[in-house]
Amino acid sequence: MERISAHQFVMLGAAVLMGTTFFPVAQVALGVGGRDGWMAVLPAYGLALPLGLMILALAREYPGQNLIKISETVLGKWTAKGIGLVYLIVSIYFGALLLAQVEDTFKRSVLQLTPHVVFIGAMLFLVGALAWTGIEVFGRFAEVVFPLIILGLIANMVLTLPRFEWEEFFPVFGEGIKPILFAVLKLAPYACEYALFVAGVIAYLPQGGQDQTQLRTGVWRAVIIVGTVNALLTLTELLVFGPAEAKRLNYGLLSLGKLVEIEKTISGVESLFLLIWMGGMIIKVGAFYFMGMWGLQAVFGVQDHVKWYLLLAGVFFVIGLFFQNGVELVQELSVTDDYLILPLAILWIPLVWGIVRWRRRGKAG
């Protein structure tokens, strides 16, 4: 079986946690939490910490197995198959929605005339080819791309500093803490997406004692880096656009990129930023593509054969073609996050972890 290193796990996990969330995070946080919504971003991503550490604890108990296989031992075969089927359906559907979102993002900026079918097909080719090469190559890809994504986001924020309107920052806690708590709940599914990916990738993690320490530390690093960068990005959009305009923009980051000017001579560099961020989009869609394949293997026992990769790509393609309206797509992503991904992660992972802990204490007693 393939293995990824602890460092690859950290970078891949951080890239999946970041994914495409840099596009909607400000709109969601400021739309629900108001002017202080940026404060909710880091705590919301913090939910990935307990979920990720629970999964790593289970990986130590059941090395070389993903959470679906572990669930067969803990919850029983048919219960685990049912959960695995939900995992499979959610992974495929949400991954296809993300694929459509990538296409919508580029059509709004630099590829307005590119046919829907062509872009979806090209993106699927890249994702499918990357998935076919294996999880180790996927991890190496993340090691290269994730630092570029972070640098691109930081550069975008720094280059828009001259456009900051600092009075938009005040008043702090003008509406109290309750809107911030609601924003944390609304942003929590982003952390759950990461947790569901980790639930599958644990089958490929190293098992050494030192590696386990690095893996746990890696979860902390991923959450802190991604949560901090997205919180600062949300604050940047607040200070540039104001809360009313920021929560209206579906892709505020694209509008932010259009405002970048270098020495008052170079502008319109959002296309360059998009090329960098495209790597993150490929990783996020690829993660859910892998999750769909892991679900197929766990539930139906399929082998690692090219026909299953092609079948999965076909399903992604059909669903991705169905969603061509950007507003409807954002709404569908939000509904899937709130009512499928969030409940699956916060119910399934603690349940399996809790039962394993209870049984171990029973044996010790």
C-alpha positions as CSV (number, residue, x, y, z in Angstrom):
1,M,0.0,0.0,0.0
2,E,1.1,3.6,-0.7
3,R,2.3,5.7,2.1
4,I,2.6,9.5,2.5
5,S,5.1,11.1,4.9
6,A,4.1,13.1,7.9
7,H,5.1,16.3,6.1
8,Q,3.0,15.4,3.1
9,F,0.0,14.8,5.4
10,V,0.5,18.2,6.9
11,M,0.7,20.1,3.6
12,L,-2.0,18.0,2.0
13,G,-4.3,18.4,4.9
14,A,-3.7,22.2,5.1
15,A,-4.4,22.5,1.3
16,V,-7.6,20.6,1.6
17,L,-8.7,22.7,4.7
18,M,-7.9,25.8,2.7
19,G,-9.3,24.4,-0.6
20,T,-11.6,27.0,-2.2
21,T,-12.8,28.4,1.1
22,F,-10.9,31.7,0.5
23,F,-13.6,32.6,-2.0
24,P,-16.8,32.4,0.2
25,V,-15.3,32.8,3.7
26,A,-15.6,36.6,3.9
27,Q,-19.2,36.6,2.5
28,V,-20.3,34.0,4.9
29,A,-18.5,35.3,8.0
30,L,-19.6,39.0,7.5
31,G,-23.1,38.0,6.2
32,V,-23.9,36.1,9.4
33,G,-21.6,37.8,12.0
34,G,-21.7,41.3,10.7
35,R,-18.8,43.7,11.1
36,D,-17.1,41.4,13.7
37,G,-17.6,38.2,11.6
38,W,-13.9,38.0,10.9
39,M,-13.4,37.0,14.5
40,A,-15.4,33.8,13.9
41,V,-13.1,32.4,11.2
42,L,-10.2,31.0,13.4
43,P,-12.6,29.5,16.0
44,A,-14.6,27.9,13.3
45,Y,-11.6,26.2,11.7
46,G,-10.6,25.2,15.3
47,L,-13.3,22.5,15.1
48,A,-10.9,20.6,12.8
49,L,-8.6,20.1,15.9
50,P,-10.7,17.8,18.0
51,L,-12.1,15.9,15.0
52,G,-8.6,15.5,13.4
53,L,-7.0,14.3,16.7
54,M,-9.9,11.9,17.3
55,I,-9.3,10.3,13.8
56,L,-5.5,10.1,14.4
57,A,-6.2,8.4,17.7
58,L,-8.3,5.8,15.9
59,A,-5.6,5.4,13.3
60,R,-3.2,4.4,16.1
61,E,-5.6,1.7,17.3
62,Y,-6.4,0.4,13.8
63,P,-3.3,1.1,11.6
64,G,-3.7,0.9,7.8
65,Q,-7.5,1.3,7.9
66,N,-9.7,4.2,7.0
67,L,-12.6,5.3,9.2
68,I,-15.2,3.3,7.2
69,K,-13.2,0.1,7.8
70,I,-12.7,1.0,11.5
71,S,-16.4,1.5,11.8
72,E,-17.0,-2.1,10.6
73,T,-15.1,-3.3,13.6
74,V,-16.7,-0.9,16.0
75,L,-20.3,-0.4,14.8
76,G,-20.8,-3.6,12.8
77,K,-20.6,-4.4,9.1
78,W,-24.0,-3.1,7.9
79,T,-24.0,0.0,10.0
80,A,-20.6,0.9,8.6
81,K,-21.7,0.1,5.1
82,G,-24.6,2.5,5.5
83,I,-22.3,5.3,6.8
84,G,-19.9,4.5,4.0
85,L,-22.6,4.9,1.4
86,V,-23.5,8.3,2.8
87,Y,-19.8,9.2,2.8
88,L,-19.6,8.1,-0.9
89,I,-22.7,10.0,-2.0
90,V,-21.7,13.2,-0.1
91,S,-18.1,13.1,-1.4
92,I,-19.2,12.7,-5.1
93,Y,-21.9,15.3,-5.0
94,F,-20.0,17.9,-3.1
95,G,-16.8,17.3,-5.2
96,A,-18.9,17.8,-8.4
97,L,-20.3,21.0,-6.9
98,L,-16.8,22.2,-6.2
99,L,-15.8,21.4,-9.8
100,A,-18.6,23.5,-11.1
101,Q,-17.6,26.3,-8.7
102,V,-14.1,26.3,-10.1
103,E,-15.5,26.7,-13.6
104,D,-17.8,29.5,-12.5
105,T,-14.9,31.3,-10.8
106,F,-12.8,31.3,-14.0
107,K,-15.8,32.3,-16.2
108,R,-16.4,35.3,-14.1
109,S,-12.8,36.5,-14.5
110,V,-10.6,35.4,-17.4
111,L,-12.4,32.6,-19.4
112,Q,-15.8,34.1,-20.1
113,L,-16.1,32.6,-23.6
114,T,-14.9,29.1,-22.7
115,P,-17.8,26.5,-23.1
116,H,-19.0,24.9,-19.9
117,V,-18.3,21.4,-21.2
118,V,-14.7,22.2,-22.2
119,F,-13.7,23.6,-18.9
120,I,-15.4,20.9,-16.8
121,G,-13.8,18.3,-19.0
122,A,-10.3,19.8,-18.8
123,M,-10.5,20.2,-15.0
124,L,-11.7,16.6,-14.6
125,F,-8.8,15.4,-16.8
126,L,-6.3,17.1,-14.5
127,V,-8.0,15.8,-11.3
128,G,-8.4,12.3,-12.7
129,A,-4.8,12.1,-13.9
130,L,-3.6,13.3,-10.5
131,A,-5.8,10.8,-8.7
132,W,-4.6,7.9,-10.9
133,T,-1.0,8.6,-10.0
134,G,-1.8,7.9,-6.4
135,I,-2.0,9.6,-3.0
136,E,1.8,9.9,-2.7
137,V,2.0,12.0,-5.8
138,F,-1.0,14.0,-4.6
139,G,0.8,14.7,-1.4
140,R,3.9,15.9,-3.3
141,F,1.7,18.1,-5.4
142,A,0.3,19.7,-2.3
143,E,3.8,20.3,-0.9
144,V,4.6,22.4,-3.9
145,V,1.3,24.2,-4.4
146,F,0.1,25.0,-0.9
147,P,3.0,27.5,-0.1
148,L,2.3,29.3,-3.4
149,I,-1.4,29.6,-2.4
150,I,-0.5,31.2,0.9
151,L,2.0,33.5,-0.7
152,G,-0.6,34.5,-3.3
153,L,-3.2,35.3,-0.7
154,I,-0.8,37.3,1.4
155,A,0.4,39.2,-1.6
156,N,-3.2,40.1,-2.5
157,M,-3.9,41.4,1.0
158,V,-0.6,43.4,1.2
159,L,-1.1,45.0,-2.2
160,T,-4.6,46.2,-1.3
161,L,-3.4,48.0,1.9
162,P,-3.6,51.4,0.2
163,R,-7.3,50.9,-0.2
164,F,-8.1,50.1,3.4
165,E,-10.7,52.2,5.1
166,W,-9.8,51.7,8.7
167,E,-13.1,53.2,10.0
168,E,-14.9,50.1,8.8
169,F,-13.2,48.2,11.6
170,F,-15.3,50.0,14.3
171,P,-17.3,49.6,16.4
172,V,-15.8,46.4,17.7
173,F,-18.5,44.1,19.3
174,G,-21.1,46.6,18.2
175,E,-23.7,43.9,17.9
176,G,-22.5,41.7,20.8
177,I,-21.0,38.3,20.7
178,K,-24.1,36.4,19.5
179,P,-23.6,37.1,15.8
180,I,-20.0,35.9,16.1
181,L,-21.2,32.6,17.6
182,F,-23.7,32.1,14.8
183,A,-20.9,32.8,12.2
184,V,-18.7,30.2,13.9
185,L,-21.6,27.6,13.4
186,K,-22.1,28.7,9.8
187,L,-18.4,28.3,9.0
188,A,-17.9,25.0,10.9
189,P,-18.6,22.8,7.8
190,Y,-15.3,23.9,6.3
191,A,-13.5,22.1,9.2
192,C,-15.8,19.1,8.7
193,E,-14.8,18.8,5.1
194,Y,-11.2,18.5,6.2
195,A,-12.1,15.9,8.9
196,L,-13.9,13.7,6.4
197,F,-10.8,13.7,4.1
198,V,-8.6,12.8,7.0
199,A,-11.0,10.0,7.8
200,G,-10.1,8.4,4.5
201,V,-6.4,9.3,4.2
202,I,-5.4,7.8,7.6
203,A,-5.1,4.4,5.8
204,Y,-1.9,5.8,4.1
205,L,-0.2,7.4,7.1
206,P,3.1,6.3,8.6
207,Q,2.8,4.4,11.9
208,G,6.0,5.2,13.8
209,G,5.9,6.9,17.2
210,Q,7.8,10.0,16.1
211,D,5.5,10.2,13.0
212,Q,2.5,10.1,15.3
213,T,3.7,13.2,17.1
214,Q,4.4,15.0,13.8
215,L,0.9,14.1,12.6
216,R,-0.8,15.5,15.7
217,T,1.4,18.7,15.5
218,G,0.5,18.9,11.8
219,V,-3.2,19.1,12.5
220,W,-2.5,22.1,14.8
221,R,-0.3,23.8,12.2
222,A,-2.9,23.3,9.4
223,V,-5.7,24.8,11.5
224,I,-3.6,27.8,12.7
225,I,-2.2,28.6,9.3
226,V,-5.4,28.3,7.3
227,G,-7.6,29.8,10.0
228,T,-5.3,32.8,10.5
229,V,-4.9,33.5,6.7
230,N,-8.6,33.3,6.1
231,A,-9.4,35.5,9.1
232,L,-7.0,38.1,7.8
233,L,-8.5,37.8,4.3
234,T,-12.0,38.4,5.7
235,L,-10.7,41.4,7.6
236,T,-9.1,42.7,4.4
237,E,-12.4,42.5,2.5
238,L,-14.2,44.2,5.4
239,L,-11.7,47.1,5.4
240,V,-11.8,47.4,1.6
241,F,-15.4,47.0,0.8
242,G,-17.2,47.5,4.1
243,P,-19.6,44.9,5.7
244,A,-22.6,45.7,3.4
245,E,-20.7,45.3,0.1
246,A,-18.5,42.4,1.3
247,K,-21.4,40.2,2.2
248,R,-23.1,40.9,-1.1
249,L,-20.1,39.7,-3.2
250,N,-20.2,36.0,-4.1
251,Y,-16.5,36.0,-5.0
252,G,-15.1,38.9,-3.1
253,L,-11.5,37.8,-3.6
254,L,-11.9,38.2,-7.3
255,S,-13.0,41.8,-6.8
256,L,-10.1,42.3,-4.4
257,G,-7.7,41.1,-7.0
258,K,-9.0,43.6,-9.6
259,L,-8.1,46.4,-7.2
260,V,-4.4,45.5,-7.0
261,E,-2.1,48.0,-8.5
262,I,1.7,47.9,-8.4
263,E,3.4,51.3,-8.6
264,K,0.3,52.7,-10.3
265,T,1.4,51.1,-13.6
266,I,0.6,47.4,-13.3
267,S,-3.0,46.4,-12.6
268,G,-5.5,43.6,-13.4
269,V,-3.2,41.0,-12.0
270,E,-6.1,38.9,-10.7
271,S,-5.5,36.4,-13.5
272,L,-2.0,35.7,-12.1
273,F,-3.4,35.1,-8.7
274,L,-6.1,32.8,-10.2
275,L,-3.4,30.6,-11.8
276,I,-1.8,30.1,-8.3
277,W,-5.1,29.4,-6.6
278,M,-6.1,27.0,-9.3
279,G,-3.7,24.5,-7.7
280,G,-5.7,24.8,-4.5
281,M,-8.9,24.2,-6.4
282,I,-7.5,21.1,-8.0
283,I,-6.4,19.8,-4.6
284,K,-9.8,20.3,-3.1
285,V,-11.7,18.7,-6.0
286,G,-9.1,15.9,-6.1
287,A,-9.6,15.3,-2.3
288,F,-13.3,14.6,-2.8
289,Y,-12.5,12.5,-5.9
290,F,-10.2,10.4,-3.7
291,M,-12.9,10.2,-1.0
292,G,-15.4,9.0,-3.6
293,M,-13.0,6.3,-4.6
294,W,-12.3,5.3,-1.0
295,G,-16.1,5.1,-0.5
296,L,-16.5,2.8,-3.5
297,Q,-13.7,0.5,-2.3
298,A,-15.0,0.3,1.2
299,V,-18.7,-0.1,0.5
300,F,-18.7,-2.2,-2.7
301,G,-15.2,-3.7,-2.5
302,V,-14.1,-2.5,-6.0
303,Q,-10.5,-2.8,-7.0
304,D,-8.1,0.0,-7.9
305,H,-8.9,-0.2,-11.6
306,V,-9.0,2.5,-14.3
307,K,-12.7,1.8,-15.1
308,W,-13.8,2.9,-11.7
309,Y,-11.8,6.2,-12.0
310,L,-13.5,6.8,-15.3
311,L,-16.9,6.0,-13.9
312,L,-16.3,8.4,-11.0
313,A,-15.2,11.1,-13.5
314,G,-18.3,10.6,-15.5
315,V,-20.5,11.1,-12.5
316,F,-18.6,14.3,-11.5
317,F,-18.9,15.5,-15.1
318,V,-22.7,15.0,-15.3
319,I,-23.4,16.7,-11.9
320,G,-20.9,19.5,-12.7
321,L,-22.7,20.3,-16.0
322,F,-26.1,20.5,-14.2
323,F,-25.0,23.6,-12.2
324,Q,-24.3,26.6,-14.4
325,N,-25.8,29.4,-12.3
326,G,-23.4,30.9,-9.9
327,V,-25.9,32.0,-7.3
328,E,-27.7,28.6,-7.3
329,L,-24.3,26.9,-7.1
330,V,-23.3,28.8,-4.0
331,Q,-26.6,28.1,-2.3
332,E,-26.3,24.4,-3.1
333,L,-22.8,24.2,-1.7
334,S,-24.1,25.9,1.5
335,V,-27.0,23.5,1.9
336,T,-24.8,20.5,1.3
337,D,-22.3,21.8,3.9
338,D,-24.9,22.5,6.5
339,Y,-27.2,19.5,6.2
340,L,-24.9,16.7,5.0
341,I,-21.2,17.3,5.7
342,L,-21.5,19.0,9.1
343,P,-23.9,16.3,10.6
344,L,-21.9,13.4,9.1
345,A,-18.6,14.6,10.6
346,I,-19.8,15.7,14.1
347,L,-21.9,12.6,14.6
348,W,-19.8,9.8,13.0
349,I,-16.3,10.7,14.2
350,P,-17.0,11.3,17.9
351,L,-19.3,8.3,18.0
352,V,-16.6,5.8,16.8
353,W,-13.9,7.5,18.9
354,G,-16.1,7.4,22.0
355,I,-17.1,3.7,21.6
356,V,-13.4,2.7,21.2
357,R,-12.4,4.8,24.2
358,W,-15.2,3.3,26.3
359,R,-14.3,-0.3,25.3
360,R,-10.7,0.3,26.1
361,R,-11.5,1.7,29.5
362,G,-13.8,-1.3,30.1
363,K,-10.9,-3.7,29.4
364,A,-8.5,-1.8,31.5
365,G,-11.0,-1.9,34.4
